[in-house]
Each structure stands twice: as structure tokens, then as C-alpha cells.
Amino acid sequence: MTTVPLGEAKNNLSKLVDEAAAGKIITIAKHGRAMAQLVPVGKSKGRRIGAMKGKLVIPEDFDAPLPDGLLDAFEGNRL
């Protein structure tokens, strides 16, 4: 872990971000007191777009009009 004064961090931010991305933890200090840390971001845990391709089936009548009773319920009308 490296500690860097705030003024130096302002002047070398791009370099420090590159170091953090490479796995180094950078502590930024103001008047000798730790104030913030630059840490590497972990790999995204988000799902890949298209991961369900071929696994879902959309029925032929997907966009058919809803029955009147169900449509009324969606629209908040009393039955």
C-alpha cells in the first residue's frame, strides 16, 4: 500500500489510477491524515447480454388482445 499526499495525487492522478488498476492500493492523505483510497475495481459480475438466447420461447399469441376482465384489472377498473 502506498500513501500519497493530496497535492501529489492531483498532479499524478492518471498514473495513480493506472497503478490502482494494476492491483495496487493507493491511500491519499491530506495534512498527513488518510482521507481516501484508490483501489482496483473487481471484475463485473453482471450477466452477459444475450446469455438466454435460444432458451426462451415467445408464444404466437404474445401480442393478442387481453380478455376484457384482465384488461380492466390492469387499468384499475372495478369488475
C-alpha positions in Angstrom: 0.0 0.0 0.0 1.3 3.4 -1.0 0.4 6.7 0.7 0.5 9.9 -1.4 -0.1 13.5 -0.3 -3.2 15.1 -1.9 -1.2 17.6 -3.9 0.9 14.9 -5.5 -2.2 12.8 -6.2 -3.8 15.8 -8.0 -0.7 16.1 -10.2 -0.3 12.4 -10.9 -3.9 11.1 -10.9 -3.7 9.4 -14.2 -0.5 7.5 -13.1 -2.1 6.6 -9.8 -5.3 5.3 -11.4 -3.2 3.1 -13.7 -1.3 1.7 -10.6 -4.6 1.0 -8.8 -6.0 -0.7 -11.9 -2.9 -2.9 -11.8 -3.8 -4.1 -8.3 -2.0 -1.6 -6.1 -3.9 0.2 -3.3 -3.2 3.9 -3.1 -4.0 5.9 0.0 -4.4 9.7 -0.5 -3.6 11.8 2.6 -4.3 15.4 3.5 -2.1 17.0 6.1 -0.7 13.6 6.9 -4.1 12.0 7.5 -5.5 9.3 5.3 -8.6 10.6 3.5 -9.3 8.3 0.6 -8.1 5.2 -1.2 -7.8 4.2 -4.8 -8.4 0.5 -5.2 -8.7 -1.8 -8.2 -12.2 -2.5 -9.4 -13.2 -6.1 -9.4 -14.4 -7.9 -12.5 -18.0 -7.2 -13.4 -20.5 -9.8 -12.1 -23.2 -8.6 -14.5 -24.7 -11.1 -16.9 -23.7 -11.1 -20.4 -26.2 -9.7 -22.9 -27.7 -12.5 -24.9 -27.0 -15.2 -22.3 -30.5 -16.6 -22.6 -30.6 -16.7 -26.4 -32.4 -19.8 -27.6 -33.7 -20.6 -24.1 -36.9 -18.5 -24.2 -39.9 -19.1 -26.3 -42.4 -16.4 -27.1 -45.8 -17.8 -27.8 -47.5 -16.9 -31.1 -50.4 -15.1 -29.3 -48.0 -13.0 -27.2 -49.4 -9.7 -28.5 -53.0 -10.8 -28.8 -55.6 -8.5 -27.1 -56.2 -9.3 -23.4 -59.6 -10.7 -22.2 -61.8 -7.8 -21.1 -61.7 -8.8 -17.4 -57.9 -8.9 -17.3 -57.6 -5.7 -19.2 -60.0 -4.0 -16.7 -57.9 -5.2 -13.8 -54.7 -3.8 -15.4 -56.4 -0.5 -16.0 -57.7 -0.3 -12.4 -61.4 -0.6 -13.3 -63.7 -2.4 -10.9 -65.2 -5.6 -12.1 
